[in-house]
């Protein structure tokens, strides 16, 4: 392997750890025992992998692409908030006009790729 290949691999590993720290709570565990820390770390990386899988499925392409965890976090929050609001107001989300509003507001605040 060349030096560039090593650097690329190291960068990808650091990128995954950064995302796990910032967005999936990797550093939020307050446990002291190894038996409690391991499941927390596994859950954090699993959440990250599930999100990356969902991103790949939504793009319907299997080539490597850059994923914005912040955008997915915002999108999921928007979906959750709209679900709560429409449930409280007893509005049917399958209505055509409502589904258009949902698809527009789902992307509100999302970083453009």
VMD Tcl script that builds the backbone (N, CA, C; Angstrom):
set m [mol new atoms 339]
animate dup $m
set s [atomselect $m all]
$s set {name element resname resid chain x y z} {
  {N N UNK 1 A 0.847 -1.187 0.000}
  {CA C UNK 1 A 0.000 0.000 0.000}
  {C C UNK 1 A 0.889 1.246 0.000}
  {N N UNK 2 A 0.406 2.236 -0.659}
  {CA C UNK 2 A 1.170 3.472 -0.715}
  {C C UNK 2 A 0.797 4.377 0.449}
  {N N UNK 3 A 1.551 5.400 0.608}
  {CA C UNK 3 A 1.303 6.373 1.672}
  {C C UNK 3 A -0.059 7.044 1.488}
  {N N UNK 4 A -0.434 7.306 0.255}
  {CA C UNK 4 A -1.728 7.948 -0.023}
  {C C UNK 4 A -2.879 7.037 0.390}
  {N N UNK 5 A -2.753 5.755 0.144}
  {CA C UNK 5 A -3.792 4.798 0.539}
  {C C UNK 5 A -3.939 4.761 2.048}
  {N N UNK 6 A -2.825 4.763 2.759}
  {CA C UNK 6 A -2.878 4.803 4.226}
  {C C UNK 6 A -3.556 6.084 4.715}
  {N N UNK 7 A -3.228 7.187 4.087}
  {CA C UNK 7 A -3.806 8.466 4.498}
  {C C UNK 7 A -5.313 8.484 4.260}
  {N N UNK 8 A -5.754 7.955 3.107}
  {CA C UNK 8 A -7.189 7.899 2.818}
  {C C UNK 8 A -7.920 7.048 3.849}
  {N N UNK 9 A -7.341 5.905 4.188}
  {CA C UNK 9 A -7.971 5.023 5.177}
  {C C UNK 9 A -8.035 5.708 6.537}
  {N N UNK 10 A -6.979 6.367 6.921}
  {CA C UNK 10 A -6.956 7.073 8.211}
  {C C UNK 10 A -7.990 8.191 8.232}
  {N N UNK 11 A -8.098 8.923 7.129}
  {CA C UNK 11 A -9.067 10.008 7.047}
  {C C UNK 11 A -10.489 9.475 7.183}
  {N N UNK 12 A -10.796 8.356 6.531}
  {CA C UNK 12 A -12.138 7.775 6.618}
  {C C UNK 12 A -12.455 7.327 8.040}
  {N N UNK 13 A -11.475 6.744 8.719}
  {CA C UNK 13 A -11.683 6.315 10.104}
  {C C UNK 13 A -11.952 7.525 10.992}
  {N N UNK 14 A -11.179 8.578 10.834}
  {CA C UNK 14 A -11.386 9.795 11.627}
  {C C UNK 14 A -12.738 10.433 11.319}
  {N N UNK 15 A -13.148 10.372 10.074}
  {CA C UNK 15 A -14.436 10.924 9.660}
  {C C UNK 15 A -15.585 10.187 10.348}
  {N N UNK 16 A -15.506 8.862 10.411}
  {CA C UNK 16 A -16.538 8.053 11.070}
  {C C UNK 16 A -16.580 8.358 12.565}
  {N N UNK 17 A -15.424 8.439 13.202}
  {CA C UNK 17 A -15.387 8.751 14.636}
  {C C UNK 17 A -15.929 10.155 14.911}
  {N N UNK 18 A -15.607 11.111 14.056}
  {CA C UNK 18 A -16.120 12.470 14.244}
  {C C UNK 18 A -17.641 12.497 14.167}
  {N N UNK 19 A -18.205 11.823 13.162}
  {CA C UNK 19 A -19.661 11.763 13.037}
  {C C UNK 19 A -20.292 11.074 14.239}
  {N N UNK 20 A -19.676 9.998 14.697}
  {CA C UNK 20 A -20.215 9.279 15.856}
  {C C UNK 20 A -20.171 10.145 17.111}
  {N N UNK 21 A -19.112 10.911 17.269}
  {CA C UNK 21 A -19.010 11.797 18.436}
  {C C UNK 21 A -20.038 12.922 18.371}
  {N N UNK 22 A -20.187 13.534 17.209}
  {CA C UNK 22 A -21.043 14.713 17.085}
  {C C UNK 22 A -22.526 14.383 17.032}
  {N N UNK 23 A -22.894 13.283 16.402}
  {CA C UNK 23 A -24.303 13.081 16.080}
  {C C UNK 23 A -24.948 11.848 16.703}
  {N N UNK 24 A -24.187 10.887 17.160}
  {CA C UNK 24 A -24.819 9.681 17.709}
  {C C UNK 24 A -24.460 9.436 19.166}
  {N N UNK 25 A -23.887 10.412 19.828}
  {CA C UNK 25 A -23.665 10.321 21.269}
  {C C UNK 25 A -22.560 9.387 21.704}
  {N N UNK 26 A -21.546 9.213 20.890}
  {CA C UNK 26 A -20.456 8.307 21.244}
  {C C UNK 26 A -19.775 8.707 22.549}
  {N N UNK 27 A -19.613 9.991 22.785}
  {CA C UNK 27 A -18.890 10.454 23.972}
  {C C UNK 27 A -19.799 10.756 25.165}
  {N N UNK 28 A -21.090 10.440 25.049}
  {CA C UNK 28 A -22.033 10.784 26.110}
  {C C UNK 28 A -22.199 9.703 27.172}
  {N N UNK 29 A -21.554 8.588 27.015}
  {CA C UNK 29 A -21.676 7.498 27.987}
  {C C UNK 29 A -20.934 7.866 29.272}
  {N N UNK 30 A -21.588 7.644 30.411}
  {CA C UNK 30 A -20.968 7.949 31.698}
  {C C UNK 30 A -20.614 6.687 32.472}
  {N N UNK 31 A -20.680 5.556 31.802}
  {CA C UNK 31 A -20.375 4.284 32.463}
  {C C UNK 31 A -18.876 4.151 32.693}
  {N N UNK 32 A -18.530 3.346 33.661}
  {CA C UNK 32 A -17.124 3.109 33.984}
  {C C UNK 32 A -16.694 1.675 33.666}
  {N N UNK 33 A -17.663 0.778 33.594}
  {CA C UNK 33 A -17.339 -0.631 33.364}
  {C C UNK 33 A -17.325 -0.951 31.868}
  {N N UNK 34 A -16.416 -1.846 31.512}
  {CA C UNK 34 A -16.264 -2.257 30.122}
  {C C UNK 34 A -17.560 -2.866 29.584}
  {N N UNK 35 A -18.264 -3.606 30.432}
  {CA C UNK 35 A -19.498 -4.276 30.019}
  {C C UNK 35 A -20.596 -3.268 29.664}
  {N N UNK 36 A -20.545 -2.077 30.212}
  {CA C UNK 36 A -21.541 -1.045 29.918}
  {C C UNK 36 A -21.098 -0.135 28.771}
  {N N UNK 37 A -19.801 0.036 28.619}
  {CA C UNK 37 A -19.289 0.927 27.572}
  {C C UNK 37 A -19.411 0.282 26.190}
  {N N UNK 38 A -19.131 -1.014 26.098}
  {CA C UNK 38 A -19.183 -1.697 24.803}
  {C C UNK 38 A -20.546 -1.597 24.118}
  {N N UNK 39 A -21.665 -1.866 24.814}
  {CA C UNK 39 A -22.965 -1.713 24.134}
  {C C UNK 39 A -23.242 -0.272 23.695}
  {N N UNK 40 A -22.766 0.685 24.473}
  {CA C UNK 40 A -22.967 2.092 24.104}
  {C C UNK 40 A -22.214 2.419 22.810}
  {N N UNK 41 A -20.986 1.981 22.722}
  {CA C UNK 41 A -20.189 2.218 21.512}
  {C C UNK 41 A -20.824 1.515 20.318}
  {N N UNK 42 A -21.253 0.266 20.520}
  {CA C UNK 42 A -21.891 -0.483 19.435}
  {C C UNK 42 A -23.178 0.190 18.971}
  {N N UNK 43 A -23.978 0.693 19.903}
  {CA C UNK 43 A -25.226 1.371 19.539}
  {C C UNK 43 A -24.944 2.651 18.753}
  {N N UNK 44 A -23.922 3.369 19.146}
  {CA C UNK 44 A -23.571 4.610 18.462}
  {C C UNK 44 A -23.152 4.350 17.015}
  {N N UNK 45 A -22.275 3.382 16.811}
  {CA C UNK 45 A -21.829 3.071 15.453}
  {C C UNK 45 A -22.930 2.403 14.634}
  {N N UNK 46 A -23.797 1.629 15.283}
  {CA C UNK 46 A -24.926 1.025 14.572}
  {C C UNK 46 A -25.869 2.104 14.061}
  {N N UNK 47 A -26.156 3.095 14.893}
  {CA C UNK 47 A -27.021 4.199 14.464}
  {C C UNK 47 A -26.418 4.920 13.264}
  {N N UNK 48 A -25.127 5.119 13.289}
  {CA C UNK 48 A -24.447 5.779 12.178}
  {C C UNK 48 A -24.543 4.937 10.903}
  {N N UNK 49 A -24.336 3.632 11.026}
  {CA C UNK 49 A -24.412 2.746 9.863}
  {C C UNK 49 A -25.828 2.652 9.304}
  {N N UNK 50 A -26.831 2.622 10.179}
  {CA C UNK 50 A -28.219 2.583 9.719}
  {C C UNK 50 A -28.545 3.859 8.947}
  {N N UNK 51 A -28.076 4.979 9.437}
  {CA C UNK 51 A -28.304 6.250 8.758}
  {C C UNK 51 A -27.627 6.272 7.389}
  {N N UNK 52 A -26.420 5.763 7.308}
  {CA C UNK 52 A -25.715 5.708 6.026}
  {C C UNK 52 A -26.417 4.754 5.059}
  {N N UNK 53 A -26.953 3.651 5.589}
  {CA C UNK 53 A -27.703 2.709 4.758}
  {C C UNK 53 A -28.973 3.373 4.224}
  {N N UNK 54 A -29.688 4.077 5.091}
  {CA C UNK 54 A -30.902 4.777 4.661}
  {C C UNK 54 A -30.579 5.828 3.604}
  {N N UNK 55 A -29.463 6.515 3.753}
  {CA C UNK 55 A -29.043 7.498 2.758}
  {C C UNK 55 A -28.782 6.828 1.415}
  {N N UNK 56 A -28.098 5.692 1.432}
  {CA C UNK 56 A -27.806 4.979 0.187}
  {C C UNK 56 A -29.088 4.490 -0.478}
  {N N UNK 57 A -30.044 4.017 0.314}
  {CA C UNK 57 A -31.307 3.536 -0.243}
  {C C UNK 57 A -32.145 4.687 -0.808}
  {N N UNK 58 A -32.082 5.849 -0.185}
  {CA C UNK 58 A -32.872 6.982 -0.672}
  {C C UNK 58 A -32.309 7.546 -1.973}
  {N N UNK 59 A -31.011 7.411 -2.169}
  {CA C UNK 59 A -30.390 7.909 -3.402}
  {C C UNK 59 A -30.492 6.895 -4.532}
  {N N UNK 60 A -30.829 5.669 -4.203}
  {CA C UNK 60 A -30.978 4.583 -5.165}
  {C C UNK 60 A -29.738 4.385 -6.032}
  {N N UNK 61 A -28.594 4.695 -5.500}
  {CA C UNK 61 A -27.347 4.404 -6.188}
  {C C UNK 61 A -26.394 3.806 -5.163}
  {N N UNK 62 A -25.588 2.916 -5.614}
  {CA C UNK 62 A -24.717 2.208 -4.682}
  {C C UNK 62 A -23.264 2.652 -4.783}
  {N N UNK 63 A -23.041 3.791 -5.416}
  {CA C UNK 63 A -21.682 4.319 -5.457}
  {C C UNK 63 A -21.406 5.083 -4.167}
  {N N UNK 64 A -20.142 5.238 -3.856}
  {CA C UNK 64 A -19.775 5.957 -2.641}
  {C C UNK 64 A -20.102 7.437 -2.813}
  {N N UNK 65 A -20.718 8.003 -1.804}
  {CA C UNK 65 A -21.037 9.423 -1.853}
  {C C UNK 65 A -20.850 10.006 -0.464}
  {N N UNK 66 A -20.719 11.308 -0.419}
  {CA C UNK 66 A -20.566 12.002 0.855}
  {C C UNK 66 A -21.947 12.147 1.479}
  {N N UNK 67 A -22.038 11.855 2.760}
  {CA C UNK 67 A -23.310 11.949 3.467}
  {C C UNK 67 A -23.197 13.041 4.524}
  {N N UNK 68 A -24.233 13.843 4.620}
  {CA C UNK 68 A -24.271 14.880 5.641}
  {C C UNK 68 A -25.145 14.392 6.796}
  {N N UNK 69 A -24.514 14.022 7.884}
  {CA C UNK 69 A -25.247 13.546 9.054}
  {C C UNK 69 A -26.096 14.682 9.621}
  {N N UNK 70 A -25.592 15.900 9.559}
  {CA C UNK 70 A -26.353 17.049 10.059}
  {C C UNK 70 A -27.648 17.222 9.269}
  {N N UNK 71 A -27.589 17.018 7.959}
  {CA C UNK 71 A -28.795 17.130 7.139}
  {C C UNK 71 A -29.792 16.037 7.479}
  {N N UNK 72 A -29.299 14.822 7.661}
  {CA C UNK 72 A -30.201 13.730 8.022}
  {C C UNK 72 A -30.796 13.949 9.401}
  {N N UNK 73 A -30.032 14.475 10.290}
  {CA C UNK 73 A -30.545 14.768 11.630}
  {C C UNK 73 A -31.660 15.808 11.549}
  {N N UNK 74 A -31.449 16.855 10.766}
  {CA C UNK 74 A -32.463 17.894 10.578}
  {C C UNK 74 A -33.710 17.310 9.910}
  {N N UNK 75 A -33.501 16.489 8.869}
  {CA C UNK 75 A -34.624 15.893 8.145}
  {C C UNK 75 A -35.466 15.014 9.071}
  {N N UNK 76 A -34.818 14.192 9.881}
  {CA C UNK 76 A -35.539 13.313 10.814}
  {C C UNK 76 A -36.281 14.134 11.869}
  {N N UNK 77 A -35.668 15.209 12.343}
  {CA C UNK 77 A -36.343 16.074 13.308}
  {C C UNK 77 A -37.579 16.709 12.680}
  {N N UNK 78 A -37.442 17.190 11.435}
  {CA C UNK 78 A -38.581 17.795 10.745}
  {C C UNK 78 A -39.718 16.798 10.569}
  {N N UNK 79 A -39.396 15.561 10.194}
  {CA C UNK 79 A -40.423 14.533 10.037}
  {C C UNK 79 A -41.128 14.265 11.359}
  {N N UNK 80 A -40.358 14.155 12.413}
  {CA C UNK 80 A -40.921 13.890 13.741}
  {C C UNK 80 A -41.821 15.040 14.193}
  {N N UNK 81 A -41.359 16.269 14.002}
  {CA C UNK 81 A -42.136 17.439 14.410}
  {C C UNK 81 A -43.442 17.544 13.619}
  {N N UNK 82 A -43.370 17.309 12.311}
  {CA C UNK 82 A -44.589 17.362 11.502}
  {C C UNK 82 A -45.572 16.270 11.892}
  {N N UNK 83 A -45.066 15.097 12.223}
  {CA C UNK 83 A -45.951 14.013 12.660}
  {C C UNK 83 A -46.691 14.417 13.929}
  {N N UNK 84 A -45.981 14.995 14.870}
  {CA C UNK 84 A -46.616 15.437 16.120}
  {C C UNK 84 A -47.663 16.517 15.840}
  {N N UNK 85 A -47.307 17.499 15.035}
  {CA C UNK 85 A -48.232 18.601 14.743}
  {C C UNK 85 A -49.482 18.093 14.030}
  {N N UNK 86 A -49.305 17.265 12.996}
  {CA C UNK 86 A -50.466 16.772 12.255}
  {C C UNK 86 A -51.322 15.833 13.097}
  {N N UNK 87 A -50.697 15.078 13.998}
  {CA C UNK 87 A -51.476 14.232 14.909}
  {C C UNK 87 A -52.299 15.081 15.869}
  {N N UNK 88 A -51.696 16.125 16.411}
  {CA C UNK 88 A -52.404 17.002 17.355}
  {C C UNK 88 A -53.557 17.748 16.682}
  {N N UNK 89 A -53.353 18.143 15.420}
  {CA C UNK 89 A -54.390 18.873 14.692}
  {C C UNK 89 A -55.369 17.941 13.982}
  {N N UNK 90 A -55.133 16.643 14.088}
  {CA C UNK 90 A -55.971 15.620 13.458}
  {C C UNK 90 A -56.077 15.845 11.945}
  {N N UNK 91 A -54.920 16.068 11.316}
  {CA C UNK 91 A -54.844 16.271 9.869}
  {C C UNK 91 A -54.305 14.994 9.240}
  {N N UNK 92 A -54.957 14.559 8.163}
  {CA C UNK 92 A -54.559 13.338 7.472}
  {C C UNK 92 A -53.339 13.618 6.585}
  {N N UNK 93 A -52.187 13.011 6.878}
  {CA C UNK 93 A -50.984 13.281 6.073}
  {C C UNK 93 A -51.030 12.676 4.673}
  {N N UNK 94 A -51.993 11.788 4.398}
  {CA C UNK 94 A -52.077 11.193 3.063}
  {C C UNK 94 A -52.819 12.093 2.072}
  {N N UNK 95 A -53.409 13.180 2.562}
  {CA C UNK 95 A -54.057 14.161 1.694}
  {C C UNK 95 A -53.009 14.734 0.735}
  {N N UNK 96 A -53.412 14.982 -0.519}
  {CA C UNK 96 A -52.451 15.422 -1.543}
  {C C UNK 96 A -51.777 16.750 -1.190}
  {N N UNK 97 A -52.554 17.728 -0.745}
  {CA C UNK 97 A -51.980 19.030 -0.396}
  {C C UNK 97 A -51.072 18.918 0.826}
  {N N UNK 98 A -51.502 18.138 1.787}
  {CA C UNK 98 A -50.706 17.964 3.006}
  {C C UNK 98 A -49.404 17.238 2.688}
  {N N UNK 99 A -49.459 16.231 1.819}
  {CA C UNK 99 A -48.231 15.501 1.472}
  {C C UNK 99 A -47.243 16.398 0.733}
  {N N UNK 100 A -47.746 17.370 -0.052}
  {CA C UNK 100 A -46.853 18.330 -0.710}
  {C C UNK 100 A -46.169 19.223 0.322}
  {N N UNK 101 A -46.933 19.662 1.307}
  {CA C UNK 101 A -46.372 20.493 2.377}
  {C C UNK 101 A -45.333 19.702 3.158}
  {N N UNK 102 A -45.640 18.438 3.430}
  {CA C UNK 102 A -44.703 17.585 4.170}
  {C C UNK 102 A -43.399 17.443 3.402}
  {N N UNK 103 A -43.489 17.172 2.098}
  {CA C UNK 103 A -42.258 16.990 1.320}
  {C C UNK 103 A -41.438 18.279 1.237}
  {N N UNK 104 A -42.105 19.442 1.234}
  {CA C UNK 104 A -41.377 20.715 1.234}
  {C C UNK 104 A -40.720 20.982 2.586}
  {N N UNK 105 A -41.491 20.825 3.656}
  {CA C UNK 105 A -40.980 21.143 4.988}
  {C C UNK 105 A -39.984 20.110 5.502}
  {N N UNK 106 A -40.019 18.915 4.938}
  {CA C UNK 106 A -39.066 17.877 5.321}
  {C C UNK 106 A -37.634 18.333 5.076}
  {N N UNK 107 A -37.448 19.117 4.030}
  {CA C UNK 107 A -36.111 19.573 3.638}
  {C C UNK 107 A -35.751 20.932 4.233}
  {N N UNK 108 A -36.607 21.489 5.070}
  {CA C UNK 108 A -36.359 22.812 5.649}
  {C C UNK 108 A -35.116 22.783 6.537}
  {N N UNK 109 A -34.161 23.616 6.243}
  {CA C UNK 109 A -32.941 23.693 7.039}
  {C C UNK 109 A -31.891 22.660 6.698}
  {N N UNK 110 A -32.155 21.845 5.683}
  {CA C UNK 110 A -31.210 20.804 5.279}
  {C C UNK 110 A -30.143 21.424 4.388}
  {N N UNK 111 A -28.916 21.019 4.587}
  {CA C UNK 111 A -27.802 21.525 3.788}
  {C C UNK 111 A -27.933 20.988 2.371}
  {N N UNK 112 A -27.886 21.863 1.382}
  {CA C UNK 112 A -27.994 21.445 -0.019}
  {C C UNK 112 A -26.724 20.721 -0.426}
  {N N UNK 113 A -26.910 19.610 -1.117}
  {CA C UNK 113 A -25.749 18.819 -1.539}
  {C C UNK 113 A -25.276 19.238 -2.902}
}
mol reanalyze $m
mol bondsrecalc $m
mol representation Tube
mol addrep $m
